[in-house]
Amino acid sequence: MRGFPVGSQKSFGFASLVPIGLISFALTRVWMTLAINLHITIGPSADAVAAIQALVTITIVARFLTDAVLVALGSRISSLASHATVVAAVPIALSFGTLFVTCAANGWIDSFALLAIGAVFCGVGIEAFWLLWSELFVKMDFDAVKTIILAKIGIDAVCALALNSIPFDVAFVMLIVVPLICLAGYRLAWSLRRSESASGQAKPWRNISLGQFAPIGIGVMLLCFGFNFSQSGFQDALSGIDNSYTLGIWVSILGRFVTFAVMAVALKFMKDYHFEVLFRASILIAAIGFLSLILPFEGRFACFCVAVIVASFIAENAITLLTVYAAKHATNSPVQILAWGQLALRAGGLCGVIAGNAIALTMSAGVHEEVLPYLVSLEVLLLTFAAMYFIREQSVNKFLWEVVPESSDEESSDAAAPYTTAQLAGSYGLTQREQEVLGLLLKGRSIPYIKETLYISTNTAKTHVRHIYQKMGIHERQELITLANTFRGK
């Protein structure tokens, strides 16, 4: 983070941590790509389609339940990574889950129960691994986290292309071995992170409540519902994907490369941690995909599929970055905050898959087969834009910056905030109007809120904020909050 000293010991550790974390984290996503694309292990048949639908649905349910448990118990769990048994159990669950699913899907052991158990193991394992990595990211410099997330998307795209048609034996071995490699990389990255100097890390400074996250969570659920509804409901019918999944594979690969390009541009121009920019990009791309369905050109269905894939990937990475950044500076359990974000993703995805499967059955029966996809597309498009109502700058700012006082501090918080604002304004020579803007910034208010509260224009509000930052020698909201918190301590 800018404005904080970085020692030579941390620089050395950082140089080692990023490539290790990058490779290991990317391999986690590679495992997911191999596991979900059962075309690697199953020949084209009606049974293959049923097995894939069952695997995806059960895996999502397992991931949802894992997040729900961690949300419920998160206040009593300060760290998942500190429990060696949990960390070791994750790759074991993935490896055995892969073994069970492969045996059942290929008919080596004709048992749906074995397929279901394997899917549960895979779902719990991958969700726990995702939260373990997110917990590690909480302890890292956030710019490094963005680099790893972006590079992970690129590596996943390249691996999806390279592993498109690998032999069954190689795929099976990779699915068994990759979780163990990820575990070794994770343990090494965690040990490097713990050995680094903490001088460059901002200290946690406020409590976060579920109510602050609720608007964003509702918006994310709506987004994921729409995306999964589209993919599971009528993507196959629209795109003409047959049981070989050839077209679906290439659409998925293209979607990964487009996601990398969009995320690279969005993260480069995202300032002051305006995470809502990523969600807006997701919604815009989804809208382009849905609107392409009504345009008379060849390949419009493939464009629709690519757009939905890109939009869903961006939303997933956006909520990961948002919750990691929030957990970095929270006094309450980071596990609980991270689980909130993943639970919103999985809840929307689960509802979308269930509703989508119902639509798919309707279409397979020939009921309004030609019109239904377009009507549902319009409904999902409206649902996607409705999500933007909840994921706004104000809701993101409230989640990231608004202080929820601890019970012991509730009586003194009202008196302490004006005192700190006045002292800060006096120390840095702020004008009376700038002091008013400063007070609203410290409460997590957005530019539109400041504009309406003080009856000034948007440009005037932005000018005041820019002058405040210049006078205080800072560049972003987090530096302002950290400065105010340090000032209050003194």
N, C-alpha and C positions, 0 to 999 in steps of 0.2 A: 504494500500500500504506500502511496506517495506520502512524503512528509515524515516517515519514520526511519530511523537509522538501521542499517543492515550491516552486521559484523561479518568478518571474513569467515568465521566458523559457519555461520548460517549460509553464506554464499557457497561454500564447499558442499555442505549438506544439500542445499537446494539443487545444485548442479547434478548430484547423484539421484536425488529423489524424483525429479521430474521424469527422466527417461524410464526409470524403474516403474514408477506409478503409471506412466503412460502406456507402456507395453502390457503390464499386468491388467490394467483396467480395460484396455482395448480387447484383450483376450477374453474377458468376461462377456463382452458383447459378441465376439466371434462365436463363443459357445452358444449363445442364444440364437444366432443366425443358423448355425448347424442344427441345433435341436428343433427349432420350429419348422425349418424346411425339411419335412420328412420325405421329400422327393428323393433325398439321398439314399434312404433306406427302404422305401416302399415303392413297388411298381404301380403303374396307373391302373386303378380299379375303383369300384364303388366303395369297397372296404377301406381303401386308402383315404378317400375323402372323409368317410365317417370317422376314421381314426384321427385324422388331423383336426376335425371339428371337436372331437372329444378331448384331445390333448390340449388344444388352445383353451377351451372353456374351463376344463378342470385346473389348468395351470393358472389362469386368471383368478379363479375362485381361491386357490391356495395362496396366491400373492396378496389378494384382498384380505383374507383372514389373517395372514402374517402381519400386515400393516395394522389391522384392527387391534390385534393383541398388543402390539408395541405401542400404539396410541394409548390403550387402556393402562398399560404397565409402564409407560415411558417416564412418568414422574418418579418412579422408583428404580429406574435403570439409568445410571449416569453414563454408562458406556458399554456397548456390545463388544468392542474390540478388547476390552480389558479381561474378558472371560475367554480363556484359551480354549475351553471346551466348545463354546459356541463357534469360535473361528474355525476350529478343526472339523466341526460337524458339517459346516457348509459345503466344502468340496466333496465330502463323503456322500452327502445327500444328492449332490449333482451327479456324481459318478454312478451311484447305484440307481438313481432315477433314470439316467440315460440307459443303463443296462436293462432295466425292467421295461421301459418303453420300447426299446429296440427289439427285445425278445417277443413282446406281445404284438407289435406292429408287423413284424415279419412272419408271424405265425409259428415261430419256434416253440412258443408256449401259448397255446390258444386260450387266453384268459383276459377278459376285459378288466377284471379286478386288478390284474398285474399292471395293465396299462394305466389304470386310474391311480394306483399307488405310485407308479413311476412319475406320473404327471404331478402328483402332490409333492413328491420329493423335489422334483425340478422347480416347481413354483416356489416352495418355501426356501430352497437353496439359493435360487437366483435373486429373490427379493432380499434375503438376509445379506447376500454378498453385496448387493447394490447399496444397502444401508451401511454396511461396513466401509465401503469405499467413500460414501458420503460423509461418514464420521471422520475418516482420515482427511478429507478435503476441508472440513471445518477447521482443522489444525494447520492448514497450509495457507500461504499467501494467496489471495483470491485471484490475482492475475495469473498465477501458476495453475489454479483450478480451471480458469477459462481456457488456458492453453491445452490442458489435458483433455477437457471435454471436447474441444474442437478437433484436436488430433485424433481422439478416439473415434469420432464420426468419420474422419477420413480413412483411418485404418480399417474400420468396419466396412466401408464401401469397397476398398481395395480387396479385402479378404473375401467379401461376398462375391466379387468378380472372379477372384482366383480360385475359390473353392466351389465354383458353380457346378462343375462336373467331375469332382474327384471320385475315385473308386470307393465302393462301400466300405471295404476293409480299412482304408485310410481314415475315412470319416468316423467310423466307429472308434478307432484308436484315439483320434483327436478328441472326441467327445468324452472319453474316459480320462484322458491325460490332462487336457487343458485346465480343468478345475484345480488339479494339484499344482500345476505351474502357477496359476493365479494365486493360490494360497501362499506359495513360496515368495512370489513377488510382493504380495500384500504384507506379509510378515517383515520382509526386508524394508519395504517402504515405511511401515509403521515404526520400526526400530530407528530408521534414519530420522524420521520426523520427531521422535521423542528425544533424540540426542542433540537436536538443534537448539540454538539459543532462542529464547522467547522474546528477545529485546525488541523485535520488529512487530510483534503482535499486539493489536489493540485489545485491551482487557474487556471482558463482558461487562455490560453496564445497565441492562434493563431486562425485565421479565416480559415474556410474550404470552398472550392468552389465545385460546382457541377462537374467541370472538374476533380477534384482529385478523386471523387467517380465514375466517368463515367466508367473506365475500370472494376472496381469491379462490378458495376451495370450491365454491359453488360454480364459479366460472370455469375452472379447470374440469370439473365433472361434466359440465355441459359440452365443453369442447371434446373431451374424450368419448362421451356418449355419441356425439355426432360422427366422429371419425370411425369408431369401431362399428357403429350401426351401419355406416356406408360400406365398410370393407367386408363385414360378415354377411350383410343383408343382400347386396346385389352387385358387388364388384365383379364376381365371377360371371354373372349373367350379362353384365354390360360389356365387359372386356372380351368375352368369348374364351376365357381361360378354360382349357380342358383338363382332364385328369393328369396330364403330364406336367402341368404347371409351368410350361416353357415361357409363355408370355408373362405370367405372374412373376417369375424369377427375374426376368430382365427389367420389368417395371420396378420391382423392388430395388434392384441394383442402381438403376437410374435415379430413383428417389433418394437413395443414400448420397450419391454424388451431388445432387441438387441441394440437399440439406446441408452438406458441408459448405457449399458456396454461399448459401443464404445466411447461415450462422456466422461465417467468417466476416461477411459484410456487416451484419447486425451487431456483432460483438465489437467490431472496430469502431463503429460510430455510436455505440451506446455510452452515454456519459452520465455521471452521477448515479449510476446503477438504476437506470430507468428500465427495469425488467419488463414493464408493460410493453416496451417496444418489441420484444421477442414474441409476446402473445399476439400483438397486432399483426406482426409479420405472418404468424401462423394462420390467423383468421383471414388475412388478405389472400394468402395462397390457397386456402380452402375455398374461398369465394371464387377465385379464378377457375379452380377445378370444377366447381359446381356449374358455373356459368358456361364453361366450355361444352357441357352436355347439350346445350340448346343451339350451338353453332354448327352449321352444316359443313364439316370438314372431316376427312378421313383421319382416324386416330384420335378422335375426341374422347373416346372411352379410356384410351391409354393415358391421355393428359389428365383426365379426371382421377385415375388411380394414382398417378405420380403425385398429383397435388395433395391428395388425402394422405399419402405416405409421408411426404415432406412436412405437411402441417402437423401431423401427429408427432413426428420426431422432434420438431422444433418445440412444441408444447411440452413434451416430456423433458427435454433438456432445460427448458426455461424454468420449470418448476423445481428441477434439481438445483440449478444455480441459485434460484431465489431462496429456497429453504436452507441451502448451505450457507449463503451469505447472512441470513437472519440468525442461524444457529451460532455463527462465529461470534456474535456480539450479544448473545442472550445469557442470562443467568440461570434459566431453567434448563432442563435436560435437552441436549441436542438430539438425542434419539427420538424423543417425542415430536420435536419440530420437524425433523426429517420424515418421520412416519406420517405426519399430517399430509405432507405433499404427495407422498406415494399412495396414501389411502385415497385421496381425491382422484388421482389418476386411475387407480384400480377400480374404484366404485363406478366411475363413469364408463370405463372400459367394459366392466362386467355387465352393466345394464345395457350397454350398446350391443354387446355380443348376443345377449339373450333376445333382445328385440330384433336384432338383425337376423338371427336364425329363424325367428317366427316369420319375418318377411320373406326369407329365402324359401320357406316351405310354401308360402302363398304363391310365390312366383313359379315354383316348380309344379304347382297344381294348375298353372295356366290362368290364374285369376288376374285379370287386368295386366297381363305380362308386359304389354308394350307401354302402358301409361304409368304404371305404378312406380318404376324407378325414378321417373322425372318428378312425380309428385313428392316422393320421399326425399329426393335431392333438394327440392325447394324447401321442404320442412326443415331438413337438416341445416340448410344454409341460413334460414331464419334463426334456428337454434344457436348456430355458431355466432351470429351477430349479437344474439341475446347475451352470450357469455361476455362480450365486451363491456356490457353494463356493469358487471361485477369486477372485471379485471381492469380497473382504471388506475390512473396515476394516484388518485387519492387513496384507494384501497391498498395499493402497493406501499405508499408512504406510511400509511397507518400501521401496516404490518411490520415495516422495517424500522420506523423511527419513533412511533408514539410510545411513550413510557407508560406502562401499567405498574403503579407503585406496589411494593410489597405491603402486606397488611400492617406491618409495624411503621411504615412510612406514610400511610395514607393521610394522617392528620397534619404532618409537616410538609407534604408535597406541594400544597397550594401556596404556601408562603415561601418555599424555597425557590420555586421556578422564577417568579418575578425578580427575586433578589439576584439570582444568578444572571438573568438576562440584563438587568440594569448594570451589574458589575462588569459583565462582558462588554456591553456597549460603551461604558465609560472607559474601560481599559484600552479599547481599540479605536476610540474617537468616532463612534457611530452617531449619526444624526438621530433625532427623535423618531422620524419615520422609519429609518433603518432599524432602530431598536424594536419598533412594533413588528416589522417584518421578521426580525431575528426571533422574537418570541413565538411567532407562528411557525417558523422553521423548526424550532426546538420541540414543538408539539407535533411534528410530523405532517404539517399542512402542505398542500400542493400549491403550485402557482395559481391555478384557477380559484382555489379556496382563498388565497391571500388577496387576489384581485377583487373578489366579491366582498370579502370582509372589510377591506380598507377602501373600497370604492375607487379603485385605480385601474388603469388599463393593464393588459397582459404585458406589454413592452415595458411599462413602468415597473411592474412587479419584478420582471426579469432583471431590469437594470439595478434595482435595489439589491437583489440577491447577488448579482455580480460584484457590486461595490462592497458588499459585506465580505464576500470571499476575498477580494483583493486587499481590503484593510486588515483582515485577519491572517493573510498569507496562506490560505487553504484553497482547495480545488473542488471539493465535493462535500456532500451532506454528511458522510460518515466522519470526515475529519472535523467538521463543525461539532457534531455530537460528542466526539471524543474530546475535543478541546473544552467544551462546556462541562463535560463530566469531570475532567481533570481540574478545571477551575473550581468546580463546586467542592471537590475533595480538598483543595488547598484552603 
